[in-house]
Amino acid sequence: MYFFLRRFWASTGLLAAGFVTATLLLIWRWPPALSAVRSSNTPSGQPELRIPGDTKNIEKALVIPKTRHDDVRWIDGLHDGADAFTAFVYSTDVWSEPQYLAPRTLAGREASAYLSYILDYYDALPKYSIFIHAAEDQWHNDVYAKATNQPDTLRSLRTAAIDAHGYVNLRCKLHPGCPPDIAPNTAEGVEMPKSNPRADFAGIFMEVMGVNRSQVPDHIGNVCCAQFGVSRESILQRPKVDYERMLKWAQGQKDFDGFGVGFVFEKLWHIIFGMDALQ
């Protein structure tokens, strides 16, 4: 009986070990398998990147953060002609699409892709960089005071405006965002959780921008919604280390989720590129 039990428990142990090993193998194989499943649910016919090696000679770059479920086939109609754009598409899913660029971190929604592009191409930036969302239709596109899709919005963009100001927002209406939306140095009189960036926007501003308290503006107001055009010169007004610090801040955030980090940068892009705090 004793020897029978020993053989029984030995066999059971071997079976358990085999089960654990098989389970671990399945776990280790899980991400690519799940990636393949997700690939079958993505829009078909997604365009490949066509980025030439001499990126400094590109006139207009489109910087597009994309999830697997975003359909960016609309960019194909913008590759040719006098007003052509070159797309720099960043895959922002954990299981990335290999035909696109990979951001240096996934923290902060579109902010990580925007900052990754600046760092990736800092030494060979195109003349104009247009930072834009992936979906063809955006509620905050409103050229000529009407709903406008991405291609129509881009065709309406005047690079002369970017030359004149260095930075232009692609939204035409002031709401939401303007007039002043954030008062970093004034207590708003409402208890807010730490997860709300407004609770300590002055501290955030100092960390992200690398400045001291005296340089924090009393009021910040800008047009939403993280779609804008910037000249090469405006980006290069800041040293590369500034953008590295910003990305490091986004990546290291524990107080805010990706939406919170994205909100912070949405309120700061115009200041980052040299505009007054009240745009």
C-alpha positions as CSV (number, residue, x, y, z in Angstrom):
1,M,0.0,0.0,0.0
2,Y,2.8,2.4,0.9
3,F,4.6,1.8,-2.4
4,F,1.3,2.2,-4.3
5,L,0.7,5.6,-2.7
6,R,4.2,6.7,-3.5
7,R,3.8,5.8,-7.1
8,F,0.3,7.5,-7.1
9,W,1.6,10.8,-5.7
10,A,4.7,10.7,-8.0
11,S,2.4,10.3,-11.0
12,T,0.2,13.0,-9.8
13,G,3.1,15.3,-9.3
14,L,4.4,14.6,-12.8
15,L,0.9,15.3,-14.2
16,A,0.7,18.6,-12.2
17,A,4.2,19.7,-13.3
18,G,3.2,18.9,-16.9
19,F,0.0,20.9,-16.6
20,V,1.8,23.9,-15.1
21,T,4.5,23.8,-17.9
22,A,1.8,23.6,-20.6
23,T,-0.1,26.5,-19.0
24,L,3.1,28.6,-18.8
25,L,3.8,27.9,-22.5
26,L,0.3,29.0,-23.4
27,I,0.8,32.2,-21.3
28,W,4.1,32.9,-23.0
29,R,2.5,32.4,-26.4
30,W,-0.6,34.4,-25.5
31,P,0.4,38.0,-26.7
32,P,1.2,37.0,-30.3
33,A,-1.8,34.7,-30.5
34,L,-4.1,37.5,-29.2
35,S,-2.4,39.9,-31.5
36,A,-3.3,37.7,-34.5
37,V,-7.0,37.6,-33.3
38,R,-7.1,41.3,-33.0
39,S,-5.5,41.7,-36.4
40,S,-8.5,39.9,-37.9
41,N,-10.8,42.5,-36.4
42,T,-9.0,45.6,-37.8
43,P,-10.1,47.5,-40.9
44,S,-8.7,45.7,-44.0
45,G,-6.5,47.3,-46.5
46,Q,-4.6,49.6,-44.0
47,P,-1.9,51.6,-45.8
48,E,1.7,50.9,-45.4
49,L,4.2,53.6,-44.3
50,R,5.9,55.4,-47.2
51,I,8.5,57.6,-45.3
52,P,11.5,58.5,-47.4
53,G,15.0,58.4,-45.9
54,D,15.6,62.2,-46.3
55,T,12.9,63.3,-43.9
56,K,14.3,66.8,-43.7
57,N,13.2,67.4,-47.3
58,I,9.6,66.5,-46.6
59,E,7.5,69.6,-46.7
60,K,4.4,68.4,-44.7
61,A,4.4,65.5,-42.3
62,L,1.2,64.0,-40.8
63,V,1.9,62.6,-37.3
64,I,-1.0,60.2,-36.6
65,P,-1.3,58.0,-33.4
66,K,-3.4,55.0,-34.4
67,T,-5.1,52.1,-32.6
68,R,-5.8,48.8,-34.3
69,H,-9.4,49.8,-34.8
70,D,-8.7,53.1,-36.4
71,D,-9.1,53.2,-40.2
72,V,-6.5,55.5,-41.7
73,R,-7.1,54.6,-45.4
74,W,-8.1,58.3,-45.8
75,I,-4.4,59.3,-45.9
76,D,-4.0,57.5,-49.3
77,G,-5.7,60.4,-51.0
78,L,-3.1,62.9,-49.6
79,H,0.1,61.3,-50.8
80,D,0.2,62.9,-54.2
81,G,0.0,66.3,-55.8
82,A,1.2,69.8,-54.9
83,D,-0.4,69.6,-51.5
84,A,0.9,66.1,-50.6
85,F,1.4,65.0,-47.0
86,T,3.8,62.3,-45.8
87,A,2.2,60.2,-43.0
88,F,4.1,59.1,-39.9
89,V,1.7,56.7,-38.3
90,Y,2.4,55.5,-34.8
91,S,0.8,52.3,-33.5
92,T,-0.4,53.0,-29.9
93,D,-1.7,49.5,-28.9
94,V,0.2,47.2,-26.6
95,W,0.1,44.7,-29.4
96,S,1.4,47.0,-32.1
97,E,0.9,46.9,-35.8
98,P,4.3,46.1,-37.2
99,Q,3.8,48.2,-40.4
100,Y,3.8,51.3,-38.4
101,L,6.1,53.3,-36.1
102,A,6.3,52.4,-32.4
103,P,6.2,55.2,-29.8
104,R,8.8,55.2,-27.1
105,T,6.1,54.7,-24.5
106,L,2.3,54.2,-24.6
107,A,1.6,56.6,-21.7
108,G,-0.4,59.7,-22.3
109,R,-2.5,58.7,-25.3
110,E,-1.6,60.8,-28.4
111,A,1.0,62.7,-26.4
112,S,3.5,59.8,-26.4
113,A,3.3,59.5,-30.2
114,Y,3.7,63.2,-30.7
115,L,6.7,63.4,-28.4
116,S,8.2,60.2,-29.9
117,Y,8.0,61.7,-33.4
118,I,9.8,64.8,-32.2
119,L,12.6,62.8,-30.6
120,D,12.8,60.3,-33.5
121,Y,13.2,63.0,-36.1
122,Y,14.6,65.9,-34.1
123,D,17.7,66.1,-36.3
124,A,15.9,65.8,-39.6
125,L,12.4,67.3,-39.1
126,P,10.1,68.0,-42.1
127,K,9.4,71.7,-42.8
128,Y,5.9,71.4,-41.2
129,S,4.6,68.8,-38.8
130,I,0.9,68.4,-38.6
131,F,-0.2,66.5,-35.5
132,I,-3.6,64.9,-36.0
133,H,-6.0,62.2,-34.8
134,A,-6.5,58.9,-36.7
135,A,-10.3,58.8,-37.3
136,E,-11.4,60.4,-40.5
137,D,-14.3,62.2,-38.9
138,Q,-13.7,64.3,-35.7
139,W,-16.3,66.2,-33.8
140,H,-13.9,69.1,-33.3
141,N,-13.1,69.6,-37.0
142,D,-15.0,72.7,-38.0
143,V,-13.4,74.5,-40.9
144,Y,-15.8,77.1,-42.3
145,A,-18.0,76.7,-39.2
146,K,-19.2,73.2,-40.3
147,A,-18.3,69.6,-39.6
148,T,-15.2,68.8,-41.7
149,N,-13.4,65.5,-42.2
150,Q,-9.7,65.1,-41.9
151,P,-8.8,65.4,-45.6
152,D,-10.9,68.5,-46.0
153,T,-9.4,70.0,-42.9
154,L,-5.9,69.4,-44.1
155,R,-6.6,70.7,-47.6
156,S,-7.8,73.9,-46.0
157,L,-4.7,74.4,-43.9
158,R,-2.6,77.4,-45.0
159,T,1.1,76.8,-44.3
160,A,1.5,80.6,-44.5
161,A,-0.3,80.7,-41.1
162,I,2.2,78.3,-39.7
163,D,5.0,80.4,-41.1
164,A,3.6,83.5,-39.5
165,H,2.9,82.0,-36.0
166,G,5.0,78.9,-35.8
167,Y,2.1,77.0,-34.3
168,V,-1.6,76.9,-35.4
169,N,-4.5,74.9,-33.9
170,L,-6.6,73.1,-36.5
171,R,-9.8,74.0,-34.7
172,C,-11.6,77.2,-35.6
173,K,-14.1,77.5,-32.7
174,L,-13.0,78.8,-29.3
175,H,-15.3,76.4,-27.3
176,P,-14.3,74.4,-25.3
177,G,-11.1,75.8,-23.9
178,C,-11.1,79.5,-24.4
179,P,-11.3,82.0,-22.6
180,P,-9.0,81.0,-19.7
181,D,-9.6,77.4,-18.7
182,I,-7.0,76.8,-16.0
183,A,-5.7,79.0,-13.2
184,P,-2.6,77.1,-12.0
185,N,-1.8,79.6,-9.2
186,T,-5.3,80.0,-7.8
187,A,-7.0,77.6,-5.5
188,E,-10.3,76.7,-7.2
189,G,-12.1,76.2,-3.9
190,V,-13.2,72.7,-4.7
191,E,-11.7,69.6,-3.2
192,M,-10.3,67.5,-6.1
193,P,-8.8,64.1,-6.0
194,K,-5.1,63.8,-6.7
195,S,-5.9,62.0,-10.0
196,N,-7.3,65.2,-11.4
197,P,-4.5,67.2,-13.0
198,R,-6.2,70.5,-12.1
199,A,-5.5,69.7,-8.4
200,D,-1.8,70.7,-8.8
201,F,-1.4,72.1,-12.3
202,A,1.3,74.5,-11.1
203,G,3.4,71.6,-9.9
204,I,2.8,69.7,-13.1
205,F,3.7,72.8,-15.2
206,M,7.0,73.2,-13.4
207,E,7.9,69.5,-13.9
208,V,6.8,69.3,-17.6
209,M,8.2,72.6,-18.7
210,G,11.3,72.6,-16.5
211,V,10.7,76.0,-14.9
212,N,10.4,77.4,-11.4
213,R,7.3,78.7,-9.6
214,S,7.8,82.3,-10.8
215,Q,7.4,81.1,-14.4
216,V,4.0,79.4,-13.9
217,P,1.4,81.5,-15.7
218,D,-1.7,82.7,-13.8
219,H,-4.0,81.6,-16.5
220,I,-3.9,79.1,-19.4
221,G,-6.4,79.1,-22.2
222,N,-6.2,77.4,-25.6
223,V,-8.3,75.9,-28.2
224,C,-8.9,72.1,-27.9
225,C,-8.2,69.3,-29.0
226,A,-4.6,68.3,-29.6
227,Q,-4.6,68.8,-33.4
228,F,-2.2,71.4,-34.6
229,G,0.5,72.3,-37.1
230,V,4.1,73.4,-36.1
231,S,7.0,74.6,-38.1
232,R,10.4,72.9,-37.9
233,E,11.8,76.1,-36.4
234,S,9.2,76.2,-33.6
235,I,10.0,72.6,-32.6
236,L,13.8,73.3,-32.6
237,Q,13.4,76.4,-30.4
238,R,13.6,73.8,-27.6
239,P,16.6,71.6,-27.1
240,K,16.0,67.8,-27.5
241,V,16.4,67.3,-23.7
242,D,13.2,69.3,-23.1
243,Y,11.2,66.8,-25.1
244,E,13.0,63.9,-23.4
245,R,12.0,65.3,-20.0
246,M,8.4,65.7,-21.1
247,L,8.2,62.1,-22.3
248,K,9.9,60.9,-19.2
249,W,7.3,62.7,-17.1
250,A,4.4,61.1,-19.1
251,Q,5.9,57.7,-18.8
252,G,6.5,57.9,-15.1
253,Q,3.0,59.1,-14.1
254,K,1.3,57.2,-11.4
255,D,-1.3,59.7,-10.3
256,F,-3.0,60.0,-13.7
257,D,-4.2,57.6,-16.3
258,G,-3.5,58.0,-20.0
259,F,-6.5,60.4,-20.3
260,G,-5.1,62.6,-17.5
261,V,-1.7,62.8,-19.1
262,G,-3.2,63.5,-22.5
263,F,-5.3,66.3,-20.9
264,V,-2.2,67.9,-19.4
265,F,-0.4,68.1,-22.8
266,E,-3.5,69.2,-24.6
267,K,-3.4,72.3,-22.3
268,L,0.4,72.8,-22.9
269,W,1.1,72.1,-26.5
270,H,0.7,75.8,-27.6
271,I,3.0,76.9,-24.8
272,I,5.6,74.2,-25.6
273,F,5.8,75.6,-29.1
274,G,6.3,79.2,-28.1
275,M,2.8,80.6,-27.9
276,D,1.5,82.8,-25.0
277,A,-0.2,80.9,-22.2
278,L,-3.5,82.6,-23.2
279,Q,-3.7,81.8,-26.9
